[in-house]
Amino acid sequence: MIAQSVRMVAPAARALLAALALAGAGCSSTPLAAPNPPTAPAQVLPVAAAAPLAAYVFAVGDEFDLRVPDAPQFDQSLKVRPDGKVSLALIGSLYVQGRTPEDVESELRERLHTLGGVPGVRDYLLQPNDEIEVKFPYTPQFNELQKLRPDGKISLQLVGTVDAQGLSPDELQAQLKSRYARFLRTPELTVIVRSVTTQNIRVSTANGSLVGRAGLGALQPTLIVRSYQAPQVFVAGEVGKPGVIAYRPGLTLLQALAESGGALVTGDASHIAVLRRGAGAPGQPDAVVVLRLDLPKDYARQPDRDVALQPFDVVVLPRSDLVLAGDRINQYLGLLPPLKNSSFGFVYDLSSSTSIIR
């Protein structure tokens, strides 16, 4: 008798339900049973029973060492900052988040090669604290061993103070010969660099002069990862235990749902989506790509339609359209004062499209 009364709907109740549906449609531009709109931009995820292992990429908080075998003075221990960058000697800030160690190594080598200067005639430029020797083969009494002062100058016999900073040894030699010509008939002299403080060089090309650093073009930096963020997969929506599960190579969608307590009957399996990290613009944070699976509702019975996941994927199982429609009608029923305390309620049967009013 109770079952019969449950399935019988009075004409007045039918009219009330129709009125509520029309009222809800008038208050909102979205129909009660409208399908869930896909999140843009969306892509169709190819189905693959076995996918290749995802390459390791740097994440915030990862730690690694920079080793330069031929120039240990550039060795560094680094940690990826919250903005996805690291700070490097000579180069400055470099964006590494979402990039593989091999990709970062390649960029480091290109930048060092650029700092080394393009091919051309190279001259060392004298700097403060550089030590030079001025030798006179035929008048050794004028020989001098000088260190460039902080102001870049040296003091010599007869000619006094000479500004040597920024000059190449050959340029300084030519200038000293010109000055000593006022005191010596044949001012033969040589400028010999005994010690240097920098690697700055001037590269003379057909397009002009450029400043570079000697010895950087042939360096081969290597990155050694020390610690990294454990790869995870996040499962949200209509599952038994939403949350985080540890990623392992070969983890699939069905396995992730099973480890999360399984899909609930209130979920819409045909609208499962995966949020995945994608490559952003150079120097910019990673983009988030929404991947639509477009799986059938009975995909769990079709293991050949399973999908391989990647580290840090976010699996979202949304609520079904029927459940959303029922929630909305129950909300309207609770908002109408005459029905607030009545015995009417909306009950949905997930096994069919039939709705029942009690």
Buried (B, 14 or more C-beta within 10 A) or exposed (E): EEEEEEEEBEEEEEEBBEEBBEEBEEEEEEEBEEEBEEEEEEEEBEBEEEBEEBEBBBBBEBBBEBBBEEBEEBEBEBEBBEEBBBEBEEBEEBBBBBBBBEBBBEBBBEBBBEBBBEEBEBBBBBBBBBBBEBBBEEBEEBEBEBEBBEEBBBEBEEBEEBEBBEBBBEBBBEBBBEBBEEEBEEBEBEBEBEEBEBBBBBBEEEEEEEEBBBEBBEBEBEBEEEEBEEBBBBBBBBBEEBEEBEBEEEBBBBBBBBBBEBBBEBBBBBBBBBBBBBEBEEEEBBEEBBBBBBBEEEBBEEEEBBBBBBBBBBBBBBBBBBBBBBBBBBEBBEEBEEBEEEEBBBEBEEEEEEBEBE
